[in-house]
Amino acid sequence: MRIYFSGIGGVGIGPLAEIALDAGYSVYGSDREPSVMTRSLQNRGVNISFDQSGDFLQTEHKKSPFDWFVYTSALPDNHPELTLAKQLGIKTGKRDELIAKIISDKNLKLIAIAGTHGKTTTTGMLVWAFHQLNIPVSYSIGSTIQFGPSGRFDKDSQFFVYECDEFDKNFLHFYPWLSIITSIDYDHPDTYPSKIDYTNAFGQFINQSKHCIMYKDDFDNLNIKDTVLDLIDKNEHKNKINS
């Protein structure tokens, strides 16, 4: 599969490009300017253009058609590359859609970390734990870490640990084997006009999960069904810490 990443040097798209490369896909991309991420990808043989007019996309597509054009929510609808990709009939999708496909193609169990606060830290801690236990793991984290790249595909892994973002309802692309909900506090009013809309989205995400771990306080106001839940009582947790 040939994939074109627009904004390939970004903190979200760059690690995804690394994952796709590790998984055996052909990776191309563009960005406005060079960065540590683009140089790292170029060192691995990825062809990257710093002209986002669409010329590079069209030239490479003529050589061999792209299967996917991947972009972030920050890319405007009238962006030249996005407009051209649609005209060329290339499948367009945001990063979470491609992650979901990779997980499906490689038959991995998704461990999704979601919540208003603490996603990055929790995801990093879980990936670190896998490393300490010498268990192969594929993952994507929305930040840099000290013990490896921000995104990695391991061909020997059974699990994919992913930081799932509720912004733009991105996390609803996934059906996790296990979801870990760190917290639910109303956020992103541009996506969710009311608190009910926000909590309903989390309710849907949890119902899409086979198993879930979350705080009992956050669970009480949600309409949840058909999901095995492990609930953590915040007060009980605090008492254990203080004792």
Secondary structure, 3 states (H helix, E strand, C coil): CEEEEECCCCCCHHHHHHHHHHCCCEEEEECCCCCHHHHHHHHCCCEEECCCCCHHHHHHHHHCCCCEEEECCCCCCCCHHHHHHHHCCCEEEEHHHHHHHHHHHCCCEEEEEECCCCHHHHHHHHHHHHHHCCCCCEEECCCCECCECCEECCCCCCEEEEECCCHHHHHHHCCCCEEEECCCCCCCCCCCCCHHHHHHHHHHHHHCCCEEEEEHHHHCCCCCCCCEEEEECHHHHHHHHHC
